[in-house]
Amino acid sequence: MTKKDLLNLVIKYTEALVHNKPEDVPVSADCRATYQGVVTPLGAGEIWGVPRRIPYRQTFVDPVTKTACFSGVVTNHISSRAVPPEIRPIVFSPQKWWIYFVRLKADDTGAICEIEEIARTETAAAMTVTPAQMEPPRILECPIAEEDRSTREEMIRIASLYWDGAHKLVDPTLVPFHPDAFRVEIGVKFSDSYDMPYSVRTQNDIPELQWDVIKRRYPVVDVSTGIVISMVHMMGDPTGYVTDIFKIESGLIKYIYAFHDWHVDLVDWEGVGPQTTAELDALAAEGK
């Protein structure tokens, strides 16, 4: 599939979501869908149900994996002028905002064979940014100069090394950070901030910030923009379902934008490929 094909799939999916028509999503006969990590029929999650709009949208695609990842904010907060009178009670009671992330994987026919939805109704603990205030970080879409690009394999290894640092499988100082690096968690700046006065690198040195990072996956890698998206399950206190969007420049992590939900105890997807940097390096040494 081409990038255009994948982007068109996202259009069909998001239009179906806005209009609450899951039957319009072009799925394969054996499509597998999860909502909050649990196998759920498409359209049965809370994010579906009434007419909505998506004021914040950002899409990333990877033709190699036939995968599209969409992040955004979904709401039923709609002007009374925008809907017929007969459905206004449905639309306006109650007002809700969701932070939303979905992974869509296509099969060889172009139909969607995997759907992974995550939706949450609150922001990070800092609460300095509400869903209504969130804006897509367009810096993630900017191309990287050719001389500053890494290969797909290098980008996955760099992201894996970050998780190894969080897991404390390696010395956290080995994680390659750019001097301008910072981390944003669902719209809230989470490094060098008032409540978290640590750099994104020194955060990894904090002993209590340690999790077993399992079920690692890398559904989207885009060499041209330096983007690698990783989805993992972080086991610890708290346990969380995390999607990190890394932007890598000159072999260094420059930005991290995280979408996560600490209320998800089960992720019914398994990891894909090597789960640690040591496993990646062992395969590379074998020429695999």
ZINOR-V418539 format. One line per field, one symbol per residue. ss: DSSP state (h for helix, s for strand, l for the rest). phi: phi as a letter, one per 40 degrees, with the letter a starting at -180 (. if undefined). burial: + if it has 24 or more other C-alpha atoms within 12 Angstrom, else -. A space follows every 50 residues. Layout:
BEGIN
ss: ???
phi: ???
burial: ???
END
This chain:
BEGIN
ss: llhhhhhhhhhhhhhhhhlllhhhllsssssssssllsslllllllllll llssssssssssllllsssssssssllllhhhllhhhhhhhhllllssss sssssslllllsssssssssllllllllllhhhllllhhhhllllhhhll lhhhhhhhhhhhhhhhhllllhhhllsssssssssllsslllllllllll lhhhhllllllsssssssssssllllsssssssssllllssssssssssl lsssssssssslllllllllllllllhhhhhhhhhlll
phi: .cdcdcccccdccccccdcfbdcccccccbdbbbbfgbdaddgccccchb dabbcbbabbbacccfbbbbbibbabcbdcccbcdcbcccccbccbbbcb aabbbccccgccbabbbbabbbccdcfcbcdcccbcccdcccccddcbcb cdcccccccccccccccgcbcdccccbccccabbbfgbcbbfbdcbcbcc ccdcccdccabccbfcbbcbbbccbgcbbbbabbcibccabbbbbcbbbf gbccabbbbaacbbcbbcbccbgdbbccccccccccgb
burial: +-+-++++++++++++++++-+--+++----++++++----++-++++-+ +++++++++++++-++++++++++++++------------++---+++++ +++++++--+++++++++++++++------++-++++--++-------++ +++++++++++++++++++--+-++++---+++++++++++-------++ ++++-----++++++++++++++++++++++++++---++++++++++++ ++++++++++++-+-++++----++++--+--------
END
